[in-house]
Amino acid sequence: MQKALREAKVHTSWIAPHDAYESAVSSFVAALLTPGKRNLFLEYFRDTIGLLAWLGMLNSLSMMLIKYTSPGVPDCYQGNEFFDFSLVDPDNRRPVDYASRGEALIELAAMVQRKAQGQARTLFKNAPQDGRAKLYVIWRLLMLRRARASLFLHGGYMPLTAAGTHAANVVAYARRYAGSGVITIAGRMFGALGVAAGALPCGEATWGDTQIALPFLGEGTVLRHALSGETVKVAAGAIRVADAYAAFPGAVFEYDRGEIGAASR
């Protein structure tokens, strides 16, 4: 909290700390979080924090999709491979529990090896307190970047158009190189979709007729989901977000030799 106050630089800062102001804010926050019959705020806060944390988790995953597939070099604060609940940018000088992250990676690798149906959904059973979903996305996308190094190093960037009822709730683009590519579809403003705490924004009920136009891909081109392993096919120059988000609240697809005409940039 002190870091948040000082970095806001409104009434206090690291260079010119205002002790009285910080003390008053600390007392105010402590009172808000103290249980008691007269503390109506705390009851309301407990009722709403679950939903806020869930939506924040979904936003975090969308950020990972974009960060690890956009042009440039992806960056992750050390220790932020799991979800972080800091009020401000986390301090990456803190000690990192590498052992727990290593153990989680071993478990994730075993999960993928089993190829269990709906395995990706198990990552959200205890989320957002369990940070494996974020680690899973980072791990799989780093593996994708390594497997398609030329594409991520030399590939072009092409924004994609969304259409349909919830077109405003997705951001999509393609990275293309020598006839192959990667397509990212990241959700946004999940609260506007009516997502409840503990519910994944997946399937027809959430996305309806929303679709992403892929005019550069031929009919029937097979797209493989880098996170869930499922496949979808291009139909009428597009894919439905309901299909892209069938099992995971985010999508990164890869394809080979599916482009119409000459090799892409």
Secondary structure, 3 states (H helix, E strand, C coil): CHHHHHHHCCCCCCCCCCHHHHHHHHHHHHHHCCCCCCCHHHHHHHHHHHHHHHHHHHHHHHHHHHHCCCCCCCCCCCCCCCCCCCCCCCCCCCCCCHHHHHHHHHHHHHHHHHCCCCHHHHHHCCCCCCCHHHHHHHHHHHHHHHHCHHHHHHCEEEECCEECCCHHHEEEEEEEECCEEEEEEEECCHHHHCCCCCCCCCCHHHHCCCEEECCCECCCCEEEECCCCCEEECECCEEEHHHHCCCCCCEEEEECCCECCCCCC
